[in-house]
Amino acid sequence: MAVPGDRIPVRLAGRCLRIQSIVSLLLAGSLLLIGPVAAYSSAFGSLAAFLPALFFALIVTPKFGPDSAAFLRAAVVAEVVKILLTALLCLAVFIWVKPLAAGWFFAGMLLVIFSGRFGLLFRA
């Protein structure tokens, strides 16, 4: 459990978000070799995963500390909003972005999600 003044959870969340953004940019940049539709489709997929994760981190990390009830309340609310935000972003992309390479959209989304989990392997 984190103790007051312990910044390890904040640094860990920041590391995960940095890894996610780097992976997103590398994927979109490398997909420019295939074509612009693949590149921006993966970028939109990456954003559909990254923005809700950023929101979650901004809501939950300040709540780390001795008050576990406040932390749990913030985590549950942030997770529900994260899921809804992800669904809304996916819906918006599929409605308004034409043409869209759906496979690259979901590849970008999955790669960003799993790269964030990969960032959890490294401790401060």
C-alpha positions as CSV (number, residue, x, y, z in Angstrom):
1,M,0.0,0.0,0.0
2,A,1.2,3.5,-0.8
3,V,2.1,5.7,2.1
4,P,1.6,9.5,2.1
5,G,4.4,11.1,0.1
6,D,5.1,7.9,-1.9
7,R,5.2,8.9,-5.5
8,I,5.9,5.4,-6.9
9,P,2.2,4.9,-8.1
10,V,2.3,8.2,-9.9
11,R,5.6,7.5,-11.6
12,L,4.4,4.1,-12.6
13,A,1.2,5.5,-14.1
14,G,3.3,8.1,-15.9
15,R,5.7,5.5,-17.3
16,C,2.8,3.4,-18.6
17,L,1.2,6.4,-20.3
18,R,4.6,7.4,-21.9
19,I,5.1,3.8,-23.2
20,Q,1.6,3.9,-24.6
21,S,2.2,7.2,-26.4
22,I,5.5,6.1,-27.8
23,V,4.1,2.8,-29.1
24,S,1.2,4.7,-30.7
25,L,3.5,7.1,-32.5
26,L,5.9,4.3,-33.7
27,L,3.0,2.2,-35.0
28,A,1.4,5.1,-36.9
29,G,4.7,6.2,-38.2
30,S,5.7,2.8,-39.4
31,L,2.2,2.3,-41.0
32,L,2.8,5.3,-43.2
33,L,4.9,2.9,-45.3
34,I,1.7,1.0,-46.0
35,G,-0.5,4.0,-46.5
36,P,-2.1,7.0,-44.9
37,V,-5.4,5.3,-44.2
38,A,-3.7,2.5,-42.2
39,A,-1.6,5.1,-40.3
40,Y,-4.4,7.4,-39.2
41,S,-6.7,4.4,-38.5
42,S,-4.2,3.0,-36.1
43,A,-3.7,6.5,-34.6
44,F,-7.4,6.8,-34.0
45,G,-7.5,3.4,-32.4
46,S,-4.5,4.3,-30.2
47,L,-6.3,7.5,-29.1
48,A,-9.4,5.6,-28.3
49,A,-7.4,3.5,-25.9
50,F,-5.0,6.2,-24.6
51,L,-7.4,9.1,-23.8
52,P,-9.6,7.0,-21.5
53,A,-6.4,5.6,-19.8
54,L,-5.1,9.1,-19.3
55,F,-8.5,10.1,-17.8
56,F,-8.4,7.2,-15.4
57,A,-4.8,8.0,-14.3
58,L,-5.7,11.6,-13.7
59,I,-8.6,10.7,-11.5
60,V,-7.1,7.7,-9.6
61,T,-3.5,8.7,-8.9
62,P,-4.3,11.6,-6.6
63,K,-6.4,9.2,-4.5
64,F,-3.4,6.9,-3.6
65,G,-2.9,7.0,0.1
66,P,-4.2,5.7,3.4
67,D,-7.9,6.3,2.7
68,S,-8.8,3.1,0.8
69,A,-12.5,3.9,0.6
70,A,-11.8,7.2,-1.3
71,F,-9.4,5.4,-3.6
72,L,-11.9,2.5,-4.3
73,R,-14.7,5.0,-4.9
74,A,-12.5,7.0,-7.4
75,A,-11.3,3.8,-9.1
76,V,-14.8,2.5,-9.7
77,V,-16.1,5.8,-11.0
78,A,-13.1,6.3,-13.2
79,E,-13.3,2.8,-14.6
80,V,-17.0,3.2,-15.5
81,V,-16.3,6.5,-17.2
82,K,-13.2,5.0,-18.9
83,I,-15.4,2.3,-20.5
84,L,-18.0,4.8,-21.6
85,L,-15.4,7.1,-23.0
86,T,-13.8,4.3,-24.9
87,A,-17.2,3.3,-26.4
88,L,-18.0,6.9,-27.3
89,L,-14.6,7.4,-29.0
90,C,-15.0,4.2,-31.0
91,L,-18.5,5.2,-32.0
92,A,-17.4,8.7,-33.1
93,V,-14.5,7.3,-35.2
94,F,-16.6,4.7,-36.9
95,I,-19.3,7.3,-37.7
96,W,-17.2,10.2,-38.8
97,V,-13.9,8.9,-40.1
98,K,-14.2,7.7,-43.7
99,P,-12.3,5.7,-45.1
100,L,-11.2,3.7,-42.0
101,A,-9.2,0.5,-41.9
102,A,-11.0,-1.2,-39.0
103,G,-8.3,-3.9,-38.6
104,W,-5.6,-1.2,-38.1
105,F,-7.9,0.7,-35.8
106,F,-8.2,-2.3,-33.5
107,A,-4.6,-3.2,-33.9
108,G,-3.6,0.3,-32.7
109,M,-6.1,0.0,-29.8
110,L,-4.9,-3.4,-28.7
111,L,-1.2,-2.5,-29.0
112,V,-1.6,0.6,-26.9
113,I,-3.6,-1.3,-24.2
114,F,-1.1,-4.1,-24.0
115,S,1.9,-1.8,-24.1
116,G,0.5,-0.1,-21.0
117,R,0.3,-3.4,-19.3
118,F,3.9,-4.0,-20.3
119,G,4.9,-0.8,-18.5
120,L,3.6,-2.2,-15.3
121,L,6.4,-4.8,-15.4
122,F,8.9,-2.2,-14.5
123,R,9.0,-0.9,-11.0
124,A,10.4,2.5,-10.1
